[in-house]
Amino acid sequence: MPLIASPLSARSQAVALELDKARASGPLKTIQIPPCPALLSELRLALSQPEPDLQAVARIASSDVAMAAVLLKAANSPAFSTGQPVHTVGQALYRLGLDQSAAQMTAFLLRSALPVRAPQLQRFWERSGKRASAMAFIARQLPGMSEDLAQTYGLFCHVGLPVMLQSLRGYAGTMTEAAARIDRSCIATENANHRTDHAVVGALVARIWRLAPEVMVALRRHHDLDMLGDRETDPEVHTLVAAGLVAEHLMRRHEALPPDADWQDHRGRAMNWLQIDEGDVEHWEDLLTGELETA
């Protein structure tokens, strides 16, 4: 997975500078970002080599009993099972493949670093997993889009929510208020109450954990949908944000929920950027149903 940060473009540097300033003396000063898990750092290093170190990945997968159990469960799930159950981590890694194994391990380590017990985030990790699956699916439909980047963005998209819940007094009430208000967005309510929002905090997690810069900037701007197509943002960021909007819509359709305001207001801009139409989205919905149920 593309978790090792590459050199920042000039556009990405502006976002990084914004985050660093807010972290040093602004509203992010009191936000507690958990350190990147050591096993995740080791996994990133193993996967960053020209030839990924498969033995290192297997060692990391076996070093945590709970993570190994997650891999075995995934490998024996209907999405991957061949009828013969797997019983060892090595067998699970072989059946899942490197990319899917890395995605499962990253999701497990992220959940472990940010435990969520609040009722406001009851289904947070379930939806994060679905979003990552939907993003990976969309990437496979769009030539040139990185499936790894897409999956990472989908998993981390709303990571700012549990971080803020753990760090800010009164944020649980803010979440309840934001869900009830129809006169302004969730982001606006967060900023009114805390002088920052989950998009900024999520980008800070990406900055501190040294995720790919495209992911960092996309997290920062994933609710700033008027920017889609402008020249001040790297194309890969546009693609991640636009695909994320489609992924969220497909998830809501799968859950029998009505379209959200972001989709209603910006779907045309997102589809234009991705060069798709309503027919493509409907076709993807049919193809994605099984993957979302598995996720």
C-alpha positions in Angstrom: 0.0 0.0 0.0 1.3 3.5 -0.8 1.7 4.5 2.8 5.3 5.9 2.5 5.2 9.6 1.8 6.8 10.7 -1.4 8.1 14.3 -2.0 5.4 16.9 -1.7 4.3 18.9 -4.7 4.1 22.7 -4.3 0.3 22.3 -3.9 0.7 19.6 -1.2 3.3 21.7 0.6 0.7 24.4 1.1 -1.6 22.0 2.9 1.3 20.6 5.0 2.3 24.1 6.0 -1.3 24.9 7.0 -1.4 21.8 9.2 2.0 22.4 10.8 1.1 26.0 11.7 -2.3 24.9 13.2 -0.5 22.1 15.1 2.1 24.5 16.5 0.0 27.3 17.7 -3.6 27.0 16.4 -6.7 24.9 17.1 -4.9 21.6 16.5 -2.5 22.2 19.3 -4.7 20.3 21.8 -5.5 17.4 19.4 -3.9 14.2 20.5 -2.8 12.1 17.5 -1.8 8.6 18.5 1.6 7.5 17.1 1.6 5.4 14.0 1.6 1.7 15.2 5.0 0.2 15.1 3.7 -2.8 13.2 2.2 -0.5 10.6 5.5 1.3 10.2 7.2 -2.1 9.7 4.5 -3.1 7.2 5.0 0.1 5.2 8.8 -0.5 5.1 8.4 -4.1 3.9 6.0 -3.0 1.2 8.0 0.0 0.1 10.8 -2.1 -1.3 11.1 -2.6 -5.1 10.5 -6.3 -4.3 8.2 -6.4 -1.3 9.6 -8.4 1.6 7.0 -11.2 1.8 8.8 -12.9 4.7 8.6 -9.7 6.7 4.9 -9.3 5.9 4.3 -12.8 7.1 6.3 -12.2 10.3 4.3 -9.0 11.0 1.0 -10.8 10.3 1.9 -13.6 12.7 3.1 -11.2 15.5 -0.4 -10.3 16.7 -2.8 -13.1 17.4 -5.9 -10.9 16.8 -4.5 -9.6 13.4 -3.7 -13.1 12.4 -7.3 -14.1 13.2 -8.6 -11.3 11.0 -6.6 -12.5 8.1 -7.8 -16.1 8.5 -11.4 -15.0 8.8 -11.0 -12.9 5.6 -9.3 -15.8 3.7 -12.1 -18.2 4.7 -14.9 -15.7 3.9 -17.2 -16.3 0.9 -15.4 -13.7 -1.1 -12.1 -15.6 -1.0 -12.9 -19.2 0.0 -12.3 -21.9 -2.5 -14.1 -24.5 -0.4 -10.9 -25.7 1.4 -10.4 -23.7 4.6 -7.0 -22.2 5.4 -5.5 -22.8 8.8 -2.3 -20.8 8.9 -1.3 -17.2 8.4 0.9 -18.2 5.4 -2.0 -19.9 3.7 -4.2 -16.8 4.4 -1.6 -14.5 2.9 -1.3 -16.6 -0.2 -5.1 -16.8 -0.7 -5.7 -13.1 -0.1 -2.7 -11.9 -2.1 -0.3 -9.2 -1.0 -2.6 -6.1 -1.7 -5.6 -7.5 0.1 -3.5 -8.8 3.0 -1.9 -5.4 3.4 -5.3 -3.7 3.3 -6.7 -6.1 6.0 -3.6 -5.6 8.2 -3.7 -1.8 7.8 -7.4 -1.7 8.7 -6.8 -3.8 11.8 -3.8 -1.7 13.0 -5.8 1.5 12.5 -8.7 0.2 14.5 -6.3 -0.8 17.2 -4.7 2.6 17.3 -8.0 4.4 17.5 -10.5 2.3 19.5 -14.1 3.7 19.1 -16.6 3.0 21.8 -19.0 6.0 21.5 -22.5 5.3 20.3 -22.1 8.2 17.8 -19.5 6.1 15.9 -21.1 2.6 16.4 -20.6 1.6 12.8 -17.5 3.7 12.1 -15.1 0.9 11.2 -17.7 -1.2 9.4 -18.4 1.8 7.1 -14.6 2.5 6.8 -14.1 -1.0 5.5 -17.0 -0.7 3.1 -15.7 2.6 1.8 -12.2 1.2 1.3 -13.7 -1.7 -0.7 -15.8 0.6 -2.8 -12.9 2.8 -3.5 -10.7 -0.1 -4.6 -13.6 -1.3 -6.8 -13.9 2.1 -8.4 -10.1 2.3 -9.0 -10.3 -1.0 -10.9 -12.9 0.6 -13.2 -10.8 3.7 -14.0 -7.6 3.2 -16.0 -4.7 4.9 -14.3 -6.2 5.2 -10.8 -4.1 3.6 -8.1 -6.1 0.9 -6.3 -3.8 1.2 -3.3 -4.2 4.9 -3.0 -7.9 4.6 -3.4 -8.2 1.9 -0.7 -6.1 3.9 1.7 -8.1 7.1 1.2 -11.3 5.1 1.7 -10.1 3.6 5.0 -8.8 6.9 6.4 -11.4 9.3 5.0 -13.2 10.1 8.2 -10.4 9.2 10.7 -10.6 12.7 12.1 -13.9 11.8 13.8 -12.6 9.3 16.4 -9.5 11.5 17.0 -11.7 14.5 17.7 -14.0 12.4 19.9 -11.0 11.3 22.0 -9.4 14.7 22.2 -12.0 17.4 22.4 -14.4 18.0 25.3 -18.0 18.2 24.1 -17.3 16.7 20.6 -19.9 14.0 21.2 -22.5 16.7 21.5 -21.2 18.4 18.4 -21.7 15.2 16.5 -25.3 14.9 17.7 -25.9 18.5 16.8 -24.3 18.2 13.4 -26.5 15.2 12.5 -29.7 17.1 13.5 -29.0 20.5 11.8 -30.2 21.1 8.3 -29.1 24.8 8.1 -25.4 24.1 7.9 -22.9 21.3 7.2 -21.2 19.0 9.6 -17.9 20.8 8.9 -19.5 24.2 9.7 -20.9 22.9 13.0 -17.5 21.5 14.0 -15.7 24.7 13.2 -18.3 26.8 15.1 -17.9 24.7 18.2 -14.2 23.7 18.0 -12.4 26.0 15.5 -11.4 22.9 13.4 -13.1 20.0 11.7 -12.6 16.3 11.0 -11.2 16.9 7.5 -8.4 19.0 8.9 -7.7 16.5 11.8 -7.8 13.6 9.4 -5.2 15.3 7.2 -3.1 15.8 10.3 -3.2 12.1 11.0 -2.0 11.5 7.5 0.7 14.1 7.9 2.0 12.7 11.2 1.8 9.1 10.0 3.5 10.0 6.8 0.8 8.7 4.5 1.0 9.4 0.8 0.7 13.2 0.2 -2.2 12.7 -2.2 -4.1 11.0 0.6 -3.2 13.8 3.0 -4.5 16.5 0.7 -7.6 14.6 -0.3 -8.5 14.1 3.4 -8.1 17.8 4.0 -10.4 18.7 1.0 -12.9 15.9 0.9 -15.7 18.2 1.9 -14.4 21.1 -0.1 -16.1 19.8 -3.2 -16.3 23.1 -5.1 -12.6 22.6 -5.8 -13.2 19.6 -8.1 -11.5 20.4 -11.4 -9.7 23.6 -10.3 -6.0 24.1 -11.3 -4.8 24.6 -7.7 -5.0 21.0 -6.8 -3.1 17.9 -8.0 -5.1 15.7 -10.4 -4.7 12.6 -8.2 -6.4 14.5 -5.3 -9.3 15.4 -7.6 -9.7 11.8 -8.5 -9.6 10.5 -4.9 -12.2 13.1 -3.8 -14.5 12.6 -6.8 -14.3 8.8 -6.5 -14.9 9.1 -2.7 -18.1 11.0 -3.4 -19.2 8.2 -5.7 -18.2 5.5 -3.2 -20.2 7.2 -0.4 -23.2 7.4 -2.7 -22.9 3.7 -3.6 -22.6 2.8 0.1 -25.7 4.8 0.9 -27.6 3.1 -1.9 -26.5 -0.3 -0.5 -27.8 0.7 2.9 -31.1 2.0 1.5 -30.3 5.6 2.6 -31.3 8.7 0.7 -28.6 10.6 -1.2 -26.7 13.0 1.0 -26.3 16.8 0.3 -22.8 16.4 -1.0 -23.9 14.0 -3.7 -27.0 16.1 -4.7 -24.9 19.2 -5.0 -21.7 18.0 -6.5 -22.3 14.7 -8.4 -22.1 16.3 -11.8 -18.8 17.9 -11.0 -17.5 14.5 -9.7 -18.7 12.5 -12.6 -17.3 15.0 -15.1 -13.9 14.7 -13.5 -14.0 10.9 -13.6 -15.5 10.9 -17.1 -18.4 8.7 -16.1 -22.2 9.1 -16.2 -25.3 8.0 -14.2 -25.4 4.8 -16.2 -21.9 3.9 -15.1 -22.8 4.6 -11.4 -25.9 2.4 -11.7 -23.9 -0.4 -13.3 -21.2 -0.1 -10.6 -23.9 -0.4 -7.9 -25.0 -3.7 -9.3 -21.5 -5.1 -9.5 -20.5 -3.8 -6.0 -23.3 -5.3 -4.0 -21.5 -8.5 -3.2 -18.3 -6.8 -2.2 -20.1 -4.4 0.2 -22.0 -7.3 1.8 -18.7 -9.1 2.4 -17.0 -6.0 3.7 
